Amino acid sequence: MRKIALITGGSRGLGGSIALHLAGRGHDSIVTYHSRANDAEEVVDRIRAAGGEAAALRLDVTKPETFAEFADSVRGMLLDTWGRESFDFLVNNAGMGLMRELGRITKEDFDLMVDAHLRAPLFLSQALLPLIADGGRILNVSSGLARFTIPGYGAYAAVKGAVEVLTRYMAKELGPRRIAVNVLAPGAIETDFGNGAVRDNEQLNAFVSENTALGRAGLPDDIGGAAAALLDDGSGWINGQRIEASGGMFL
């Protein structure tokens, strides 16, 4: 039976790649978007063209007061589109970057990081737990910056580090339902993240390449493939773990 994933921030970048890689393995997706509905529909169209099913829903992960209503929308979509009352995989991917030295971080900056990268994975997962099938998976997305240090990313990295701790607790507490919870930590990837700096800034791209064992910056498909593998049936015994997909950055 085809499984269903819900991927936040699935309209482009890493989330879009995860949805497409899952489609390649025979799974369907609900992808969320914040403002780029056309991008989300393009991902949906590509999945359908490949023989799968998909749908898009709007979600602002910085507004937990909307999560109950969002869960109701997911419930209705599952019934209308798939004739099911549950889905199998939740990927907490949505978010944004922040490059600002600690001496210039404002309360508003930090609150945004906490809202998007820590509060959302906790409370969105909580709201959706009744819809996640027993034996399902949750995959939280962290960052290589929670392990290595690059000045300017302290607030972002600190919150991602908290997500890694949260993941272990989620794995422990959801064990009775056989829901495995892991965290995937990408390295520097050529996406729109940080205004496309890794992709578009030749000097930064060269710096990343020189400090990565495999000799290049990552691509969205590197992460999409890694996430799909972690959600595959053969990875079900991996639980409560941090898996870094960075090509060996700063080893």
C-alpha positions in Angstrom: 0.0 0.0 0.0 1.3 3.5 -0.9 2.1 5.5 2.2 1.4 9.1 2.7 3.8 11.8 4.0 3.0 15.3 5.3 6.0 17.5 4.5 6.1 21.1 5.9 7.8 23.5 3.6 7.3 21.0 0.8 6.8 23.5 -2.0 10.5 23.8 -3.0 14.1 23.2 -1.8 14.7 20.4 0.5 11.0 19.7 1.2 10.1 19.5 -2.5 13.0 17.2 -3.1 11.9 14.9 -0.2 8.4 14.7 -1.7 9.7 13.8 -5.1 12.1 11.2 -3.8 9.3 9.6 -1.8 7.2 9.6 -4.9 10.0 7.7 -6.6 9.7 5.1 -3.9 5.9 4.8 -4.5 4.6 7.1 -1.7 2.2 10.1 -1.8 2.6 13.4 -0.1 0.7 16.4 1.3 3.1 19.4 1.0 2.6 22.6 2.8 3.6 26.1 1.7 3.5 29.5 3.3 3.1 31.9 0.3 4.3 30.1 -2.8 1.2 28.2 -3.8 2.3 27.9 -7.5 5.5 26.1 -6.4 3.5 23.7 -4.2 1.2 22.9 -7.1 4.1 22.3 -9.4 5.4 19.6 -6.9 1.9 18.1 -6.7 1.7 18.0 -10.5 5.1 16.3 -10.8 4.1 13.6 -8.3 0.8 13.0 -10.1 2.7 12.9 -13.5 4.8 10.1 -11.9 1.7 8.1 -11.1 1.3 9.1 -7.5 -1.2 11.3 -5.6 -0.4 14.5 -3.8 -2.1 17.7 -2.4 -1.0 21.1 -1.1 -2.1 23.0 2.0 -1.2 26.4 3.3 0.5 26.5 6.7 2.4 29.2 8.7 4.5 27.2 11.1 5.1 30.3 13.2 1.5 30.4 14.3 0.7 27.5 16.6 -2.8 28.8 17.2 -3.7 27.7 13.7 -2.4 24.1 14.1 -5.7 22.6 15.3 -7.6 24.0 12.3 -4.8 22.8 10.0 -5.1 19.3 11.5 -8.8 19.4 10.7 -7.9 20.3 7.1 -5.5 17.4 6.9 -8.2 15.0 8.2 -10.6 16.2 5.6 -8.1 16.0 2.8 -7.1 12.4 3.8 -10.7 11.3 3.6 -11.5 13.2 0.4 -8.3 12.3 -1.5 -7.2 8.9 -0.1 -10.2 7.6 1.7 -8.0 7.2 4.8 -8.1 8.6 8.3 -4.3 8.6 8.9 -1.0 9.3 7.3 2.3 7.6 7.8 5.2 10.1 7.7 5.5 13.6 9.2 8.5 15.7 8.0 9.1 18.9 10.1 11.1 20.7 7.5 9.7 24.3 7.1 11.7 27.2 8.4 14.0 30.0 7.5 17.6 31.0 8.2 19.2 33.8 10.1 22.7 35.1 9.7 23.4 37.7 12.4 26.1 37.8 15.0 25.0 37.3 18.5 25.7 40.9 19.5 23.1 42.1 17.0 20.4 39.5 17.6 17.1 41.0 18.6 14.4 39.4 20.7 12.2 39.3 17.5 14.9 37.5 15.6 15.2 34.9 18.3 11.5 34.5 18.8 11.2 33.8 15.0 13.8 31.1 15.2 12.1 29.5 18.2 8.7 29.7 16.6 9.7 28.2 13.3 12.3 25.6 14.3 11.4 24.5 17.8 7.8 25.4 18.8 6.5 24.2 15.4 8.0 20.7 15.4 6.7 20.2 19.0 3.2 21.6 18.7 2.5 20.7 15.1 3.5 17.1 15.9 1.2 17.2 18.9 -1.7 18.5 16.8 -1.2 15.8 14.1 -0.4 12.8 16.4 -4.0 11.6 16.3 -3.7 11.4 12.5 -0.3 9.6 12.4 -0.6 5.9 11.9 0.8 3.6 14.6 4.1 2.4 13.3 4.6 5.6 11.4 7.6 8.0 11.3 8.5 11.6 12.3 11.6 13.2 10.8 12.7 16.5 12.1 15.2 18.6 10.1 18.1 20.1 12.0 21.4 21.5 10.6 25.1 20.6 10.4 25.5 24.0 12.2 24.3 22.3 15.4 27.7 20.3 15.3 30.2 22.7 13.7 30.4 26.4 14.2 30.3 29.3 11.7 30.1 32.8 13.2 26.8 34.5 12.5 24.5 31.4 12.8 24.5 31.1 16.6 20.8 31.7 17.2 19.7 29.5 14.3 22.1 26.7 15.3 21.1 26.9 19.0 17.5 26.3 18.2 18.3 23.4 15.9 20.4 21.9 18.7 17.2 22.0 20.8 15.3 20.2 18.1 17.9 17.4 18.3 17.2 17.0 22.0 13.4 17.2 21.4 13.7 14.4 18.8 15.1 12.0 21.4 12.3 12.7 23.8 9.7 12.3 21.1 11.2 8.9 20.1 11.1 7.7 23.7 7.5 8.9 24.4 6.1 7.7 21.0 7.8 4.3 21.3 4.6 2.6 22.6 2.9 3.5 19.3 5.9 2.2 17.4 6.4 5.7 15.8 10.1 6.2 15.1 11.5 9.7 15.4 14.8 10.8 14.0 16.5 14.1 13.0 18.3 14.8 9.7 21.0 17.4 9.8 21.9 18.8 6.3 25.2 20.5 5.7 25.5 23.5 3.3 23.1 23.0 0.5 22.6 24.9 -2.8 19.0 26.2 -2.2 17.2 29.5 -1.7 18.1 29.2 2.0 19.9 32.4 3.2 19.0 34.2 -0.1 20.7 31.4 -2.1 24.1 32.2 -0.7 25.7 28.8 -1.0 24.3 28.4 -4.5 25.0 31.8 -5.8 28.1 33.1 -4.0 31.1 31.6 -5.7 33.4 32.4 -2.8 31.1 30.8 -0.3 30.5 27.8 -2.5 34.3 27.3 -2.9 34.7 27.6 0.9 32.1 24.9 1.5 33.6 22.6 -1.1 37.1 23.0 0.3 35.9 22.0 3.8 33.7 19.1 2.7 35.3 15.6 2.3 33.4 14.9 -0.9 34.6 18.1 -2.4 31.4 20.0 -3.2 28.4 21.7 -1.6 25.3 19.7 -1.2 22.3 19.6 -3.6 18.6 19.3 -2.7 18.5 15.8 -4.1 21.3 14.8 -1.6 18.9 15.6 1.2 15.7 14.3 -0.5 17.4 11.0 -1.1 18.6 10.8 2.5 15.2 11.6 3.9 13.4 9.1 1.7 15.9 6.4 2.8 15.3 7.2 6.5 11.5 6.8 5.9 11.9 3.6 4.0 10.7 0.3 5.4 14.3 -0.9 5.8 15.2 1.9 8.2 12.5 1.2 10.8 14.9 0.2 13.5 16.7 3.6 13.4 15.1 5.6 16.2 16.0 8.6 18.2 19.1 9.3 16.1 20.8 12.3 14.5 21.8 11.6 11.0 24.0 14.2 9.3 24.0 14.5 5.5 26.8 17.0 4.8 29.2 15.1 2.6 31.6 15.1 5.5 31.7 18.9 6.2 34.3 20.0 8.7 35.4 16.5 9.7 
